[in-house]
Amino acid sequence: MSKSRLTVFSFVRRFLLRLMVVLAVFWGGGIALFSVAPVPFSAVMVERQVSAWLHGNFRYVAHSDWVSMDQISPWMGLAVIAAEDQKFPEHWGFDVASIEKALAHNERNENRIRGASTISQQTAKKSLFMGWA
């Protein structure tokens, strides 16, 4: 290899290594910051803002009025749980009846798959198989 090729290769290598370090610092810093400070936005807010920009609407600003926990109804937590798993208060993490119904349905209909995962099962799947808790 010629000296100029080695110089270009080492420049690109150094640049990529530095870029990886900078990205890792920003990533780690974001995690550290938002582990102690409140997150100023949600994924939905980011999605709506980016969607507005992609459609040429640069005047749209995603915002929300955050409130403290004591200003939120105690029934809100149950409503969120019920939206995901209506039988959550009635089972111990596995809704056996729904799992059996889903198995029977999936045996009859190969084209339309029915799921029966509970919040507990989804949490286990994400923490065990996707590497985060």
Protein Blocks (a to p, Z undefined) as FASTA:
>chain_A
ZZklmmmmmmmmmmmmmmmmmmmmmmmmmmmmmmmbccfbdfklmmmmmmmmmnopakbc
cddddddfklpcfklmmmmmmmmmmmlmmpghiafklmmmmmmmmmmmmmlccdfbdfkl
mmmmmmmmnopZZ
